[in-house]
Amino acid sequence: MQVIIAGAGKVGYNIAKHLMHNNSVTIIDQNEYAIQNIHENLDVLGICGNIENPHTYLGINPHIDLFIAVTDSDEVNLLSSLIIDNIATVKRKIIRLKNNFFASDQVKTKLNINDTIVPSFEAAQPFKYLVDFSHAHNAKALAFTKALLVSIRLKDDFTPRMISTFIGELNGELAVAGMERHKQFFVPKPVETMLPNDLVYLFAFPSAILSLRSLACENNELSTPIKNCVIFGADSLGIEIAKVLLKKGIDVQIMDKNIELCRKANIELKNKATVLKTTYDADHIVNKTRFDTDMFIAATKNDEYNITKCIEAKQKGIKKIIGINNDIAYSSLMRNLNIEVVRGEKINAYYSILERIHSNNILTQKKFCGGEGSVIMRKIDATSSLIGEKLHLPDKVDDKGHFIILRGNDIYEYRLIPTFECDDVIVAFTKESDFEVVAKWLQQNV
């Protein structure tokens, strides 16, 4: 593909790095240092220039497959999407935004934008499920189904046999998507033995997720509903998380060292949450809050600070602690410290854009486990040649992942389905290194 990326910050850089191997990529930014860094480290064309100036785009390929605008300014991203339409023929445009207003269907239609990403809004959505399934470390909604992708940490006092028996009793309601053991992620085959303290990623329906509570929690741990939450960090993500929790009926305190962020949060949340300006540590704040804290979220843009606050909160005995992960380099460390991890805005923007790039009206995709795993889904529509046929996977594909069939509210290993029916969904769980092989096969042969 011919790809143009407007913005060479962390998100733009990482997208260019991901796409450069199989595509012709051009990245534009007026920051000379950012473009120099691009030239030194990536095999892409870097152009130093003002993204808002049409002359910057002169000389680029007039036929563009994908245009991505990921600067920190909504206005610049939207303006660049208008400019590029007057310079070249563009098949697809993906724009990152901060303001949900600009992500409306009306604005997208007028500006000929295919996809918009609002990272703070999208990064806050897992908290809708983490309140209901407090024993889960993370949760993602998926296309075509009410099943979720959740991660749970298996507790120490279950033997492998007990775990297998327990999981087996939920046959048809869940499938194992991936596992992290001793800092290594892998996609297990159906016969793989699960061990205590494994971080297990499960594709499961809500009833099954609730049944898994005893596998992840001690006798009284997280046995009562979450009623209140403290959020460290009153930036855009902290505010969006607070909005989600308030809609779930959670009593929220949100706090920050920055008085201006606190004022903004108070206005945005319409006085429905308690907003505090503080310079104290987590110990002091948790002791002084007007309620016992059920959930603690470190939602600043500094991962080291978030890790520190999560450890402090853990020492205070708070039952559910979540750290926002902003830098990919810290993702594995946070999980290894047994901190429940949810993507921050920049990581969410990066992965959300990759997921949009690799998804279409035939195939959808989600990343998990810090980008080490992928879920690929393809729905069998009424025109599919597979209806009435059985799925046969070549060895080179079968070895690259775990394949299941979703039929209504039932989950089957693909070998157990005699023939396909309309609306069946093929689901593949793969390591990121195997994603291209599996996705290409599903796209071309199913």
Buried (B, 14 or more C-beta within 10 A) or exposed (E): EBBBBBBBBBBBBBBBBBBBEEBBBBBBBBEEEBBEBBEEEBEBBBBBBEBBEBEBBEEBBEEBBBBBBBBEBBEBBBBBBEBBBEBBEBEBBBBBBBEEEBBEEEBBEEBEBBBBBBBBBBBBBBBBBBBBBBBBBBBBBBBBBEBBBBBBBBBEEBEEEEBBEBBEEBEEBBBBBBBBBEEEBBBBEEEBEBBBEBBBBBBBBBEBBEBBBEBBBEEEBBEEEBBBBBBBBBBBBBBBBBBBBBEBEBBBBBBBBEEEBBEBBBEBBEEBBBBBBBEEEBEEBBEEBEEEBBBBBBBBBBBEBBBBBBBBBBEBEBBBBBBBBBBBEBBBBBBEBBBBBBBBBBBBBBBBBBBBBBBEEEBBBBBBBBBBBBBBBBBBEEEBEBBEEEBEBEEEBBEBBBBBBBBEEEBBBBBEBEEBEEBBBBBBBBBBEBBBBBBEBBBEEB
